[in-house]
Amino acid sequence: MPWQAELPFFSVKPPAADETPRTIALGDRIVPYVLRRARRRTIGLSIDHRGLRVGAPSRASLREVESLILRHGEWVVQKLDEWRSRRRPEPLAIVDGVRLPLLGSPLEVRLAVGANRAVWSAQPALTLCLRDPADAARVLEKTLRERARELFLERLRHYAAQLGVALPPLALSAARTRWGSCSLKSGIRLNWRLIHFPLHVIDYVVAHELAHLREMNHSPRFWSIVGQLYPDYKAVRDELKTLAAQCPQF
């Protein structure tokens, strides 16, 4: 039975009578999916925020359906992980005493009255002096961006020296689904929210983007360069996918 890749669905529709929830084992994962039988000629797989959905002709057997899913199991797992990483947690209210991660460790944020500025202390803790409590999120982001730029430049210098390249220009981004990018023209962009993650995760992203100065692709040669800069990159790459789903938003 031929298969057909489909674009993800973006609108939530009420369950149809011919939709059946099922599960299938893909490697060591049990993956739920919804099987929808309809008047169609091919079996199609689609993945969106609801998970895996399979459209199949009424005459297709379950064996044919699951055989196709198994053949494309690696693709299914990869796309499910990508969707999981896009899910954004509920916005974090920046109130007195709130905690959020800084370099993987809890950071307590205190609010005080004063000119809009931030004061770091050793715990670590951060006091935001505010004219208006409504400015808390804006002042916090500005403060964390400054800390991120300082640290990212330090790590770029470290790994650029290892790679034997000049320090590229750095810009901070707030992209929803990308942690970094590299351009031979404009340099490297790193997502400022990486500052929430442990240093070894930041180092992996920095090494990854710097490696693109040698190879602007994801070929075996590219990953070899990443491995020279950061040998344990495979484990950290998987860790980053998990952390992405937990990254605070405010």
Backbone bond lengths (Angstrom), bond angles and torsions (degrees), N, CA, C in turn:
res aa  C-N    CA-C-N  psi(-1)  N-CA   C-N-CA  omega(-1)  CA-C   N-CA-C  phi
1 M - - - 1.464 - - 1.523 108.31 -
2 P 1.366 120.43 123.75 1.456 121.19 -179.25 1.513 111.58 -65.95
3 W 1.322 115.01 159.77 1.455 117.96 178.65 1.513 109.26 -122.33
4 Q 1.301 115.88 159.59 1.453 121.36 -174.95 1.518 108.72 -141.40
5 A 1.342 117.24 122.40 1.464 120.42 175.76 1.514 108.83 -75.72
6 E 1.307 116.61 136.73 1.453 120.80 -177.51 1.514 110.34 -121.44
7 L 1.315 115.97 152.06 1.452 120.41 174.50 1.515 109.74 -68.17
8 P 1.351 117.90 146.59 1.467 119.46 178.61 1.519 111.52 -61.88
9 F 1.329 115.20 149.68 1.454 120.96 173.35 1.521 108.00 -82.55
10 F 1.318 116.95 143.31 1.456 119.55 179.68 1.522 113.18 -118.62
11 S 1.321 117.92 -7.25 1.461 119.84 177.55 1.512 109.24 -110.82
12 V 1.308 116.69 138.97 1.462 121.63 -178.98 1.517 108.97 -88.15
13 K 1.325 116.24 120.44 1.452 121.02 179.55 1.519 109.42 -109.81
14 P 1.308 118.60 152.67 1.459 120.18 176.43 1.518 110.30 -63.41
15 P 1.329 118.92 146.31 1.452 121.88 -178.56 1.524 111.33 -57.17
16 A 1.316 115.42 135.92 1.463 120.20 177.19 1.519 109.20 -88.51
17 A 1.328 115.13 161.22 1.464 119.61 -176.05 1.517 111.80 -65.96
18 D 1.358 117.66 -25.27 1.457 120.00 -176.64 1.526 111.94 -97.54
19 E 1.314 118.06 19.10 1.457 121.71 176.46 1.523 109.63 -100.02
20 T 1.338 115.42 127.86 1.463 121.04 -176.42 1.522 110.11 -123.28
21 P 1.333 119.11 121.78 1.465 120.37 175.27 1.526 110.77 -74.28
22 R 1.337 116.50 135.64 1.459 121.81 179.57 1.532 108.42 -142.99
23 T 1.329 116.15 175.73 1.463 121.30 173.84 1.518 108.89 -134.60
24 I 1.344 115.38 157.57 1.459 121.18 176.89 1.525 108.31 -146.57
25 A 1.330 117.11 145.39 1.463 121.80 178.27 1.524 109.18 -87.96
26 L 1.329 116.47 121.46 1.465 122.39 174.67 1.523 107.30 -118.97
27 G 1.327 115.68 100.24 1.457 119.26 -173.31 1.511 109.11 65.88
28 D 1.339 117.01 -125.85 1.468 120.83 -179.70 1.528 111.94 -97.64
29 R 1.331 117.03 14.44 1.460 120.48 -179.40 1.517 110.98 -113.71
30 I 1.327 115.71 138.18 1.461 121.57 171.54 1.526 106.70 -95.42
31 V 1.322 115.46 114.73 1.466 120.72 -173.77 1.527 109.70 -107.56
32 P 1.327 118.14 118.55 1.462 120.00 174.25 1.532 110.18 -75.90
33 Y 1.312 115.75 148.63 1.465 119.21 174.71 1.513 109.02 -150.18
34 V 1.323 115.98 164.12 1.458 122.15 176.88 1.520 107.88 -113.22
35 L 1.329 115.99 124.81 1.465 122.13 178.42 1.521 108.58 -99.17
36 R 1.314 115.20 120.55 1.462 120.48 179.52 1.523 109.00 -116.63
37 R 1.313 115.56 116.78 1.467 120.56 178.30 1.522 108.92 -93.35
38 A 1.333 114.74 136.48 1.460 119.49 -176.96 1.529 109.37 -153.55
39 R 1.314 114.96 175.76 1.468 120.21 176.82 1.526 107.92 -80.82
40 R 1.305 115.12 90.80 1.452 122.35 -179.27 1.514 108.47 -148.48
41 R 1.335 117.55 166.81 1.466 121.21 -173.99 1.524 112.89 -103.25
42 T 1.315 117.87 -17.39 1.462 120.14 -175.18 1.527 110.95 -127.36
43 I 1.325 114.52 164.23 1.464 120.99 171.43 1.523 107.45 -93.83
44 G 1.314 116.98 129.17 1.462 121.07 -179.17 1.515 111.85 -125.49
45 L 1.321 116.38 141.79 1.462 122.71 176.67 1.523 108.94 -110.27
46 S 1.305 116.92 134.78 1.462 120.83 173.63 1.522 108.78 -139.40
47 I 1.325 115.33 149.27 1.466 121.14 -178.20 1.519 108.34 -133.50
48 D 1.329 115.61 130.13 1.456 120.69 176.27 1.520 108.68 -143.70
49 H 1.339 116.72 -161.36 1.458 119.95 -176.73 1.522 112.86 -63.70
50 R 1.347 117.12 -16.20 1.467 120.24 178.20 1.518 112.26 -87.47
51 G 1.335 118.14 -14.68 1.453 121.36 -178.32 1.519 111.82 114.73
52 L 1.328 115.97 -156.67 1.462 122.40 -178.16 1.517 110.47 -82.38
53 R 1.330 115.30 130.78 1.457 122.06 176.95 1.520 107.71 -128.10
54 V 1.325 115.70 135.15 1.461 121.71 -176.36 1.519 108.80 -121.73
55 G 1.325 115.94 123.71 1.457 120.91 173.65 1.520 109.11 -102.17
56 A 1.325 117.72 132.17 1.465 120.76 -176.12 1.524 110.26 -141.84
57 P 1.341 116.61 150.08 1.463 119.71 173.36 1.529 110.39 -62.73
58 S 1.290 117.08 152.76 1.469 121.01 -179.95 1.516 111.51 -58.46
59 R 1.334 117.51 -32.24 1.469 120.99 -176.06 1.532 112.93 -83.61
60 A 1.341 118.72 -9.45 1.466 120.03 -177.79 1.525 110.26 -70.91
61 S 1.326 116.00 136.32 1.463 119.77 179.01 1.524 110.24 -80.04
62 L 1.336 116.25 158.52 1.458 120.87 177.32 1.525 110.29 -61.67
63 R 1.319 116.16 -34.18 1.463 120.04 179.08 1.531 110.63 -62.54
64 E 1.335 116.83 -42.02 1.462 120.05 177.94 1.527 110.92 -64.35
65 V 1.317 115.54 -42.08 1.461 120.16 -179.59 1.526 110.59 -61.23
66 E 1.324 116.92 -50.19 1.462 119.85 -174.94 1.524 111.57 -73.83
67 S 1.325 117.13 -27.43 1.459 119.81 175.00 1.524 110.31 -62.78
68 L 1.335 116.03 -40.51 1.462 119.30 178.91 1.529 111.01 -67.86
69 I 1.335 116.57 -41.63 1.470 119.43 178.49 1.530 110.16 -60.14
70 L 1.330 116.80 -43.70 1.463 120.69 -179.43 1.527 111.32 -63.85
71 R 1.336 117.03 -38.88 1.464 120.11 179.82 1.526 111.34 -63.61
72 H 1.311 115.33 -30.30 1.464 119.65 -178.53 1.530 111.08 -109.98
73 G 1.343 115.58 26.93 1.459 120.50 -175.41 1.513 113.56 -59.92
74 E 1.335 117.19 -40.60 1.467 119.91 -178.72 1.529 110.28 -63.45
75 W 1.332 115.74 -42.59 1.469 120.49 177.92 1.525 110.81 -62.81
76 V 1.334 116.75 -42.69 1.465 121.24 -179.21 1.523 110.47 -60.54
77 V 1.327 116.71 -49.24 1.469 120.83 -178.10 1.527 110.64 -62.98
78 Q 1.334 116.22 -42.35 1.464 119.84 179.82 1.525 111.28 -60.82
79 K 1.335 116.60 -45.96 1.467 119.82 -178.08 1.532 111.75 -69.36
80 L 1.319 117.04 -36.22 1.466 119.31 176.10 1.524 110.58 -62.01
81 D 1.337 116.52 -41.79 1.463 120.38 178.64 1.530 111.09 -65.03
82 E 1.336 116.23 -37.71 1.462 119.46 178.65 1.523 110.81 -63.45
83 W 1.334 116.34 -43.49 1.466 119.09 179.02 1.521 111.15 -65.57
84 R 1.328 115.98 -37.84 1.464 119.22 179.77 1.531 110.16 -62.80
85 S 1.339 116.39 -38.88 1.462 119.48 -178.92 1.522 112.05 -69.96
86 R 1.340 117.42 -20.19 1.470 120.27 179.90 1.519 112.72 -82.40
87 R 1.306 116.16 -18.29 1.462 118.24 -177.64 1.521 110.29 -64.78
88 R 1.283 116.23 126.24 1.459 120.26 -177.55 1.525 109.83 -97.70
89 P 1.335 116.96 132.20 1.466 118.72 176.78 1.524 110.68 -66.96
90 E 1.314 115.73 167.15 1.460 120.26 176.93 1.534 109.42 -59.88
91 P 1.339 117.17 140.64 1.469 119.29 178.92 1.529 111.24 -55.02
92 L 1.320 115.51 137.44 1.459 121.88 -178.49 1.529 109.10 -87.77
93 A 1.322 116.94 124.49 1.462 120.85 177.49 1.528 108.91 -76.55
94 I 1.311 116.70 125.09 1.465 120.65 179.93 1.527 108.33 -88.48
95 V 1.325 114.40 93.44 1.463 122.16 -179.95 1.527 108.03 -121.23
96 D 1.318 116.11 167.62 1.460 120.54 -178.71 1.528 110.87 -59.20
97 G 1.349 115.91 126.08 1.457 121.14 177.91 1.513 115.02 91.32
98 V 1.326 118.23 -1.01 1.463 119.86 -179.80 1.526 109.48 -64.35
99 R 1.322 116.11 147.19 1.464 121.25 177.92 1.521 109.63 -116.54
100 L 1.319 115.52 140.93 1.457 121.22 174.56 1.522 107.71 -147.59
101 P 1.328 117.78 158.77 1.463 119.33 -175.75 1.530 112.36 -76.10
102 L 1.313 115.17 139.93 1.456 123.53 170.32 1.518 106.63 -130.22
103 L 1.321 116.85 115.82 1.465 121.93 -175.23 1.527 111.06 53.30
104 G 1.325 116.25 35.35 1.454 121.49 175.10 1.510 115.36 85.73
105 S 1.336 118.17 -4.83 1.470 121.77 179.60 1.524 109.62 -114.88
106 P 1.352 117.01 152.49 1.465 119.30 -177.15 1.531 111.94 -65.05
107 L 1.313 115.10 135.17 1.459 122.31 174.55 1.521 108.10 -117.86
108 E 1.329 116.39 123.09 1.459 120.10 177.09 1.526 109.28 -89.78
109 V 1.320 115.62 131.24 1.463 121.44 179.96 1.524 108.54 -109.13
110 R 1.323 116.19 123.54 1.461 121.68 177.37 1.526 109.14 -110.15
111 L 1.316 116.56 147.42 1.461 122.11 179.06 1.521 109.48 -111.30
112 A 1.333 115.65 137.70 1.465 121.47 178.19 1.523 108.40 -141.39
113 V 1.314 115.66 163.36 1.464 120.71 179.38 1.527 108.81 -86.84
114 G 1.338 116.15 135.70 1.456 119.80 178.40 1.504 110.90 164.01
115 A 1.348 115.45 -175.70 1.462 120.11 175.13 1.522 108.10 -64.16
116 N 1.329 116.34 146.34 1.463 120.28 -176.08 1.527 110.80 -62.51
117 R 1.305 115.97 103.57 1.465 121.84 177.70 1.520 108.66 -160.43
118 A 1.326 115.98 170.00 1.462 121.44 -178.26 1.520 109.61 -124.16
119 V 1.326 115.58 142.84 1.469 121.62 179.33 1.524 108.07 -126.71
120 W 1.344 115.83 119.77 1.461 120.72 177.72 1.522 109.78 -88.01
121 S 1.335 115.64 145.05 1.464 120.60 171.11 1.516 108.42 -131.11
122 A 1.330 116.63 177.21 1.460 120.48 -162.80 1.517 116.74 -80.85
123 Q 1.309 122.50 -8.64 1.481 121.43 -167.16 1.543 116.02 -61.82
124 P 1.350 127.27 -45.18 1.459 123.91 9.65 1.523 111.99 -87.41
125 A 1.315 114.37 149.87 1.458 120.97 174.55 1.519 107.21 -142.77
126 L 1.308 114.94 158.91 1.453 120.62 -177.73 1.520 108.20 -134.70
127 T 1.323 116.25 125.16 1.461 120.95 176.32 1.520 108.88 -105.59
128 L 1.323 115.96 124.05 1.459 121.50 176.51 1.522 108.15 -99.05
129 C 1.318 116.17 115.61 1.463 121.07 175.92 1.526 107.28 -90.57
130 L 1.324 116.42 120.24 1.464 120.88 -168.64 1.522 111.75 -128.74
131 R 1.313 115.34 140.54 1.463 119.94 169.64 1.524 110.05 -73.93
132 D 1.339 114.57 -35.83 1.465 120.95 -176.83 1.527 107.63 -137.94
133 P 1.341 119.70 125.22 1.470 120.97 179.51 1.529 113.05 -55.64
134 A 1.332 117.64 -23.28 1.464 120.40 178.92 1.528 111.75 -66.14
135 D 1.347 117.01 -16.31 1.466 120.86 179.18 1.526 112.59 -84.98
136 A 1.332 118.39 -0.65 1.471 121.44 -170.58 1.521 112.39 -57.00
137 A 1.334 117.88 -49.88 1.466 120.20 -176.55 1.526 111.05 -63.97
138 R 1.335 116.93 -40.93 1.466 120.38 -178.96 1.526 111.30 -64.94
139 V 1.326 116.61 -44.92 1.467 120.05 -179.55 1.530 110.44 -67.97
140 L 1.322 116.98 -38.17 1.465 120.22 177.97 1.522 110.73 -63.13
141 E 1.327 117.26 -45.93 1.469 119.23 179.43 1.524 110.94 -61.42
142 K 1.323 117.50 -44.62 1.469 120.83 178.91 1.529 110.42 -58.43
143 T 1.327 116.93 -42.28 1.468 121.43 -179.11 1.524 111.40 -65.98
144 L 1.327 116.92 -44.36 1.463 120.36 -179.48 1.526 111.21 -69.52
145 R 1.315 117.30 -34.16 1.466 119.86 175.43 1.530 110.78 -61.89
146 E 1.323 116.68 -41.97 1.467 119.77 178.66 1.520 110.80 -62.62
147 R 1.332 116.67 -44.23 1.464 120.48 178.22 1.534 110.13 -63.89
148 A 1.329 116.66 -40.55 1.462 120.92 -179.72 1.529 110.99 -62.96
149 R 1.326 117.47 -47.15 1.467 120.25 -178.88 1.530 111.04 -59.02
150 E 1.304 116.56 -44.56 1.466 121.08 179.92 1.531 110.97 -60.16
151 L 1.331 116.75 -47.41 1.463 120.54 -178.28 1.522 111.36 -69.88
152 F 1.330 117.70 -43.56 1.464 120.54 -177.74 1.532 110.92 -62.02
153 L 1.324 117.10 -39.76 1.468 119.66 177.74 1.528 110.87 -62.71
154 E 1.320 115.94 -40.33 1.473 120.23 178.03 1.525 110.92 -61.15
155 R 1.338 117.11 -44.64 1.466 120.07 -178.54 1.531 111.30 -72.29
156 L 1.333 117.22 -34.39 1.467 119.92 175.38 1.527 110.73 -62.80
157 R 1.328 117.35 -42.46 1.468 120.19 177.77 1.524 110.41 -60.02
158 H 1.330 115.58 -44.14 1.465 120.64 -178.19 1.526 111.28 -59.34
159 Y 1.334 116.73 -51.41 1.468 119.63 -174.86 1.527 112.40 -80.16
160 A 1.322 118.25 -28.09 1.465 119.76 175.17 1.526 110.00 -63.69
161 A 1.330 116.64 -38.56 1.464 120.23 177.36 1.522 110.54 -63.92
162 Q 1.333 117.23 -40.97 1.465 120.29 177.82 1.523 111.40 -63.27
163 L 1.331 116.11 -37.97 1.464 120.57 -177.52 1.520 111.95 -80.91
164 G 1.331 116.45 -16.95 1.457 120.16 -179.31 1.515 113.13 77.39
165 V 1.338 116.76 35.72 1.467 120.84 178.41 1.523 108.88 -123.69
166 A 1.331 115.56 159.28 1.460 120.43 176.53 1.526 109.83 -69.66
167 L 1.316 115.91 150.76 1.463 120.63 178.18 1.528 109.17 -63.14
168 P 1.336 118.31 118.50 1.462 120.16 -178.54 1.526 111.07 -79.03
169 P 1.341 117.80 159.48 1.468 119.92 173.17 1.527 110.13 -60.54
170 L 1.331 115.87 145.75 1.464 121.56 179.27 1.521 109.76 -117.67
171 A 1.326 115.89 133.33 1.464 122.26 171.12 1.520 107.59 -127.61
172 L 1.313 116.36 146.72 1.464 121.07 176.88 1.520 109.41 -95.69
173 S 1.326 115.33 143.51 1.463 120.61 177.99 1.522 109.44 -124.54
174 A 1.323 114.61 168.85 1.466 120.81 174.16 1.519 108.81 -130.20
175 A 1.330 116.53 36.07 1.465 121.33 -177.89 1.522 110.36 -60.97
176 R 1.326 116.54 146.93 1.462 120.57 -177.32 1.520 112.19 -78.56
177 T 1.330 117.84 -29.87 1.466 118.88 -171.88 1.528 113.39 -126.08
178 R 1.337 118.76 3.23 1.462 120.47 -178.90 1.519 109.37 -125.49
179 W 1.326 115.25 134.79 1.460 120.05 179.42 1.512 111.60 -93.24
180 G 1.316 117.32 -18.72 1.452 119.39 178.86 1.508 111.17 -168.34
181 S 1.322 115.69 163.42 1.459 121.47 174.75 1.518 107.77 -153.67
182 C 1.326 115.63 160.61 1.460 121.10 -176.89 1.519 109.48 -137.26
183 S 1.313 115.66 136.29 1.459 122.07 176.01 1.521 108.17 -134.96
184 L 1.331 116.64 134.51 1.457 119.53 177.91 1.524 110.98 -64.11
185 K 1.335 116.61 -24.82 1.467 120.79 -179.87 1.523 112.57 -82.86
186 S 1.336 115.08 -52.99 1.471 118.99 -169.51 1.525 114.29 -102.58
187 G 1.322 118.06 -5.60 1.457 120.29 177.12 1.521 113.35 94.54
188 I 1.310 116.27 -147.53 1.470 122.07 -171.99 1.527 110.05 -112.82
189 R 1.334 114.59 136.09 1.463 121.86 173.28 1.521 107.70 -112.69
190 L 1.321 116.41 130.88 1.460 122.02 177.35 1.518 109.08 -124.63
191 N 1.320 115.76 138.79 1.458 121.34 179.25 1.529 108.93 -70.25
192 W 1.320 116.53 124.29 1.467 119.06 -175.85 1.520 111.97 -61.58
193 R 1.354 117.82 -24.81 1.464 120.33 -178.03 1.531 112.66 -69.23
194 L 1.322 117.42 -9.30 1.465 119.07 172.24 1.526 111.47 -57.92
195 I 1.331 117.51 -21.82 1.466 120.85 -179.64 1.528 111.47 -61.42
196 H 1.328 117.25 -18.56 1.468 119.86 177.09 1.535 111.45 -74.14
197 F 1.324 117.87 -21.88 1.464 122.12 -169.91 1.531 111.67 -93.54
198 P 1.353 117.19 160.67 1.467 120.12 178.71 1.532 111.68 -59.14
199 L 1.323 115.80 155.45 1.460 120.95 -176.01 1.523 111.95 -58.56
200 H 1.347 117.78 -37.24 1.463 118.26 -177.18 1.530 111.67 -66.19
201 V 1.329 117.55 -27.52 1.466 120.46 176.51 1.527 109.77 -72.34
202 I 1.328 116.54 -42.58 1.470 120.48 175.97 1.523 109.90 -59.68
203 D 1.334 116.50 -43.01 1.462 120.33 -179.99 1.527 111.25 -60.35
204 Y 1.333 117.40 -39.82 1.464 119.56 178.10 1.529 110.78 -61.74
205 V 1.334 117.15 -46.53 1.468 120.27 -178.46 1.527 110.26 -63.49
206 V 1.320 117.12 -41.78 1.465 121.20 177.87 1.528 110.37 -61.12
207 A 1.336 116.80 -47.75 1.465 120.76 179.46 1.526 110.97 -61.34
208 H 1.328 116.19 -41.08 1.469 121.63 179.35 1.527 110.43 -58.95
209 E 1.332 116.51 -50.04 1.466 119.24 -176.71 1.525 111.59 -69.52
210 L 1.317 117.98 -38.62 1.464 119.81 177.44 1.523 111.47 -63.22
211 A 1.329 117.23 -35.75 1.470 120.29 179.46 1.520 111.31 -60.47
212 H 1.326 116.75 -26.49 1.468 119.93 178.27 1.529 111.92 -67.64
213 L 1.315 118.16 -18.66 1.464 119.30 174.98 1.520 111.15 -66.84
214 R 1.326 116.28 -21.73 1.470 121.37 175.42 1.528 112.15 -96.05
215 E 1.321 116.22 -38.23 1.469 121.83 -177.83 1.525 108.57 -137.15
216 M 1.332 117.17 109.83 1.466 120.60 -179.40 1.530 110.27 -86.50
217 N 1.316 115.98 57.02 1.466 122.34 -178.27 1.521 107.19 -163.18
218 H 1.320 116.28 -173.24 1.467 120.40 175.53 1.534 109.60 -122.01
219 S 1.301 115.45 44.57 1.458 122.32 179.80 1.529 110.53 -75.50
220 P 1.345 117.42 168.67 1.472 119.64 174.78 1.534 112.31 -55.29
221 R 1.331 116.69 -35.40 1.474 119.27 178.14 1.531 110.31 -64.48
222 F 1.330 116.60 -39.99 1.468 119.58 177.77 1.523 110.32 -59.36
223 W 1.345 116.80 -49.77 1.464 119.37 -177.26 1.528 111.50 -66.39
224 S 1.325 116.36 -27.17 1.460 119.41 175.02 1.531 110.44 -65.10
225 I 1.326 116.44 -39.55 1.467 120.48 178.10 1.527 110.18 -66.85
226 V 1.336 116.42 -42.98 1.467 119.77 176.67 1.525 109.60 -57.89
227 G 1.343 116.47 -44.27 1.455 120.86 -179.33 1.519 113.13 -63.10
228 Q 1.323 117.25 -33.04 1.462 120.05 176.41 1.531 110.93 -66.91
229 L 1.331 115.65 -38.35 1.466 119.94 -179.42 1.521 111.99 -78.92
230 Y 1.345 115.30 -38.25 1.469 120.15 -175.58 1.530 108.01 -142.12
231 P 1.339 118.07 88.30 1.470 121.57 -171.86 1.524 114.92 -57.54
232 D 1.325 118.98 -31.76 1.471 121.13 -175.49 1.533 111.59 -94.01
233 Y 1.327 116.60 31.05 1.470 119.36 -171.43 1.518 113.48 -63.95
234 K 1.331 119.07 -30.82 1.469 120.03 -176.36 1.525 111.24 -63.87
235 A 1.322 117.21 -45.38 1.466 120.54 -179.85 1.523 110.75 -65.35
236 V 1.335 116.75 -40.67 1.465 119.93 -177.91 1.524 110.54 -71.89
237 R 1.317 117.04 -33.28 1.471 120.32 176.13 1.517 110.24 -59.63
238 D 1.324 117.40 -41.61 1.467 120.85 177.32 1.530 110.89 -68.88
239 E 1.332 116.66 -38.21 1.464 120.29 178.80 1.525 110.67 -62.39
240 L 1.320 116.22 -38.60 1.464 120.24 -179.48 1.527 111.11 -61.44
241 K 1.325 117.27 -37.43 1.467 119.95 178.69 1.531 110.75 -61.47
242 T 1.329 116.03 -39.34 1.466 119.81 179.00 1.524 111.13 -69.41
243 L 1.324 116.44 -44.97 1.462 120.42 -178.52 1.522 111.98 -64.68
244 A 1.320 115.96 -32.57 1.469 119.65 -177.60 1.520 111.44 -57.45
245 A 1.335 115.99 -38.21 1.468 119.89 -178.62 1.527 111.93 -72.28
246 Q 1.342 117.29 -14.58 1.466 121.28 -177.31 1.529 112.59 -106.33
247 C 1.319 116.91 0.65 1.459 120.22 -174.48 1.527 110.65 -64.60
248 P 1.327 118.72 125.02 1.469 120.11 -177.34 1.521 111.90 -66.24
249 Q 1.316 115.47 143.84 1.468 122.83 176.20 1.525 107.71 -120.81
250 F 1.303 115.99 136.29 1.466 119.32 177.79 1.516 109.58 -152.48
